[in-house]
Amino acid sequence: MHGGYFMDIWHVHGGSRLEGSCRVQGSKNASLPILAATILTPQRCELLRVPRLTDVDAALRILRRLGCRACRRDGTVAVDSAALSCCAVPHELMAEMRSSVIFMGALLARCGEARLSLPGGCKLGKRPIDLHLAALRKLGAEIEEEGGELHCRAGQLRGAEIELGFPSVGATENAMLAACGAKGETVIRGAAREPEIVALQDFLRAMGAGIEGAGSGVIRIRGFQPRGLVRFRVPADRIAAATFACAAAGCGGDVELLGLEAQEISALLHFLNAAGCDIINDKHALRIRAQGRLLPVGPVVTAPYPGFPTDAQPLLMAAMLRARGRTLIRETIFEQRFRQVPELCRLGAQIRVDGRTAEILGVERLRGAALQATDLRGGAAMILAALAAEGESVVLDEGHVRRGYEELDRSLESLGARIVLEH
């Protein structure tokens, strides 16, 4: 089991074209830091379009453990942090998801103290939180590390110049949250530029923070004047959108994705277009048409935003398994991001991995097989590859895919896929 979840079994009958329209879910990677941000001040927040994900459920459990009231009604999550009574996140909740570390900056800003353990999440290799800790120390936090436990304290956080040696999304978010409780101006240089950083800035502004620069490499935070009730709509999930785009490309079809900013996945769309897909971009809608086997592309090199996202790398790999030639993908972010490769080869894919480079030699056909999901995006890639294979595949999954996708089976089924999820 994974994080206390029972085994999911995905039954996939491949060979169907995908056609129709699909509304993209709210963003997982925007929702999680925004949920952490709700504890910055004792006020009520209503968040619209929060996706139903096991990672979101874990964040809500953390909020409740801290003393907040947090409930969901349909697509809206309401959080009231007035009764926050605790600054410690227990190990069993931290272990459920990587993003739990984001509560560190918010708790420091609100309480002047945070106790938590090193986070869990997918095993994609080393993901140290050194940059997070260095940023918080710049703001005046004292942090003790012992046996995987972190104890952070700050009498009064002070604005500071923070230089990130790498544009870490999590470190940028933690610094933004902590800086909301600091006296004076904070400047974050080398900040991550992902759309989720912009969404967090928009939410913090709605709460009363003086903050600007998100989306560029320099973010400035000046003061925080709490407001009353905050209502905020979570933006679309660009990686979920990338998943459906790659599904259409790999299976063939005509799929319209609704409710997203196509610019946010432009790096992926560039390669899908080069592979022979028609990309039709309308305001808040994106149409992907694909016919027959794709053309090879590459080299594809993962990089921080606005580069090609590491989260989309397994998805594009799945789409290119039947291309007419050789595709090269180089992974620069996570050293274990090719864990899906041996499983994809069970379908008949031909993939060679040399260090951080994968060479995909397109095959004419894939055949159904039994697969084991390795992580969130790797598991999604296996489902996409199984959709493009002949016959039936079974993907065994210890809860990885539902960490990041809301009713993926139903969304794919609405496009014509033959897929059944057994819990």
Helices and strands as residue ranges (DSSP letters): E 8-13, E 18-23, H 28-37, E 44-48, H 54-65, E 69-73, E 76-80, H 91-94, G 98-102, H 103-111, E 113-117, H 130-138, E 142-146, E 149-153, E 161-163, H 169-179, E 185-189, H 195-207, E 209-212, E 218-224, E 230-233, H 238-251, E 253-258, G 262-265, H 266-274, E 278-282, E 285-290, E 300-301, G 310-312, H 313-319, E 326-330, H 341-345, E 350-354, E 357-361, E 370-372, H 376-387, E 392-397, G 401-403, H 408-414, E 418-422
